[in-house]
Amino acid sequence: MAIDLYNAQSCDQAGIPANSTFNSFRIRARCALTSTTNGQRFRTVIKTNGSEYYGSWQTPAVTQYVNFNTLYTNNPGTSNPWARSELDAIQIGVELDANGNSTTPVYGTQVYGEIDYDPPPAARRKAIANSVARGIGRGLS
């Protein structure tokens, strides 16, 4: 088995406003089996607060790339809603299991995270004001 973990963008890098409320974190991946008869499988992995947490094993009945995901409404290590600092430090990845068979590998080609959040009221008001201003500008053209 092989686990590959990657550092994700910080909330600041992703443009998430300060003081946002975090609703969930979803990890998405794209992987493929090279055999459906050798016990191959794959799953998502996140690392937060120094511990790894795993999604369900995926064993599709096809040998083509498939998309799959795991949703975490709370931090699995604390059972509390996600904190910005936890999302800033999260690592994401996949675990690939070829079941000890080196002639039929498992492939992972993509992994990324999605943060569902609510911006603070001030940021929402600014976004609405910008949207209205753009709409008015288009109406005057």
C-alpha positions as semicolon CSV with decimal commas, in nm:
position;residue;x (nm);y (nm);z (nm)
1;M;0,000;0,000;0,000
2;A;0,111;0,353;-0,070
3;I;-0,015;0,678;0,079
4;D;0,059;1,010;-0,090
5;L;-0,020;1,325;0,109
6;Y;0,000;1,681;-0,020
7;N;-0,019;2,020;0,149
8;A;-0,334;2,206;0,048
9;Q;-0,368;2,580;-0,014
10;S;-0,429;2,792;0,292
11;C;-0,762;2,968;0,332
12;D;-0,590;3,299;0,255
13;Q;-0,443;3,156;-0,067
14;A;-0,790;3,030;-0,164
15;G;-0,940;3,376;-0,107
16;I;-1,161;3,277;0,186
17;P;-1,243;3,587;0,394
18;A;-1,126;3,607;0,756
19;N;-1,391;3,518;1,015
20;S;-1,575;3,285;0,777
21;T;-1,780;2,998;0,919
22;F;-1,675;2,657;0,788
23;N;-1,952;2,408;0,709
24;S;-1,753;2,115;0,568
25;F;-1,444;1,990;0,394
26;R;-1,470;1,751;0,098
27;I;-1,174;1,566;-0,050
28;R;-1,212;1,455;-0,412
29;A;-0,991;1,215;-0,603
30;R;-0,964;1,038;-0,937
31;C;-0,812;0,690;-0,947
32;A;-0,812;0,377;-1,160
33;L;-0,762;0,006;-1,114
34;T;-0,575;-0,205;-1,369
35;S;-0,758;-0,522;-1,265
36;T;-1,095;-0,587;-1,106
37;T;-1,005;-0,940;-0,993
38;N;-0,689;-0,893;-0,785
39;G;-0,834;-0,714;-0,482
40;Q;-0,711;-0,368;-0,581
41;R;-0,864;-0,067;-0,409
42;F;-0,813;0,298;-0,319
43;R;-0,944;0,559;-0,072
44;T;-0,908;0,921;0,031
45;V;-0,683;1,030;0,319
46;I;-0,665;1,355;0,513
47;K;-0,416;1,446;0,783
48;T;-0,516;1,700;1,046
49;N;-0,374;1,769;1,393
50;G;-0,106;1,503;1,330
51;S;-0,348;1,213;1,265
52;E;-0,462;1,048;0,942
53;Y;-0,828;0,980;0,863
54;Y;-0,947;0,758;0,581
55;G;-1,248;0,748;0,351
56;S;-1,417;0,422;0,254
57;W;-1,229;0,180;0,030
58;Q;-1,334;0,209;-0,334
59;T;-1,336;-0,105;-0,550
60;P;-1,509;-0,012;-0,876
61;A;-1,600;-0,291;-1,117
62;V;-1,426;-0,110;-1,404
63;T;-1,065;-0,052;-1,508
64;Q;-1,109;0,313;-1,601
65;Y;-1,064;0,630;-1,399
66;V;-1,344;0,705;-1,154
67;N;-1,414;1,010;-0,940
68;F;-1,492;0,967;-0,571
69;N;-1,501;1,181;-0,259
70;T;-1,530;1,188;0,118
71;L;-1,721;1,459;0,305
72;Y;-1,620;1,573;0,654
73;T;-1,877;1,807;0,809
74;N;-1,662;1,825;1,123
75;N;-1,295;1,768;1,192
76;P;-1,278;1,389;1,250
77;G;-1,012;1,435;1,518
78;T;-1,212;1,672;1,736
79;S;-1,575;1,616;1,622
80;N;-1,602;1,997;1,623
81;P;-1,666;2,223;1,325
82;W;-1,354;2,296;1,122
83;A;-1,132;2,580;1,240
84;R;-0,944;2,797;0,991
85;S;-0,608;2,692;1,139
86;E;-0,696;2,324;1,088
87;L;-0,791;2,379;0,725
88;D;-0,477;2,588;0,670
89;A;-0,262;2,295;0,788
90;I;-0,459;2,006;0,633
91;Q;-0,289;1,752;0,411
92;I;-0,487;1,558;0,152
93;G;-0,415;1,247;-0,049
94;V;-0,502;0,894;-0,152
95;E;-0,408;0,548;-0,039
96;L;-0,355;0,301;-0,323
97;D;-0,360;-0,074;-0,256
98;A;-0,256;-0,314;-0,532
99;N;-0,302;-0,608;-0,292
100;G;0,067;-0,700;-0,313
101;N;0,054;-0,743;-0,690
102;S;0,322;-0,533;-0,859
103;T;0,211;-0,634;-1,208
104;T;-0,134;-0,474;-1,172
105;P;-0,082;-0,127;-1,022
106;V;-0,343;0,119;-0,901
107;Y;-0,325;0,473;-1,038
108;G;-0,415;0,805;-0,881
109;T;-0,420;1,109;-1,106
110;Q;-0,593;1,387;-0,914
111;V;-0,673;1,488;-0,558
112;Y;-0,813;1,817;-0,429
113;G;-1,015;1,961;-0,146
114;E;-1,326;2,178;-0,137
115;I;-1,422;2,397;0,156
116;D;-1,787;2,490;0,205
117;Y;-1,801;2,813;0,405
118;D;-2,017;3,112;0,485
119;P;-1,836;3,445;0,469
120;P;-1,888;3,690;0,756
121;P;-2,179;3,935;0,716
122;A;-1,953;4,223;0,611
123;A;-1,804;4,018;0,327
124;R;-2,153;3,907;0,216
125;R;-2,273;4,269;0,206
126;K;-1,968;4,367;0,000
127;A;-2,023;4,079;-0,246
128;I;-2,390;4,173;-0,287
129;A;-2,302;4,541;-0,336
130;N;-2,041;4,451;-0,600
131;S;-2,292;4,224;-0,775
132;V;-2,559;4,494;-0,779
133;A;-2,309;4,752;-0,907
134;R;-2,202;4,520;-1,189
135;G;-2,566;4,450;-1,275
136;I;-2,648;4,822;-1,288
137;G;-2,341;4,886;-1,502
138;R;-2,448;4,621;-1,751
139;G;-2,801;4,763;-1,764
140;L;-2,671;5,106;-1,862
141;S;-2,458;4,986;-2,153
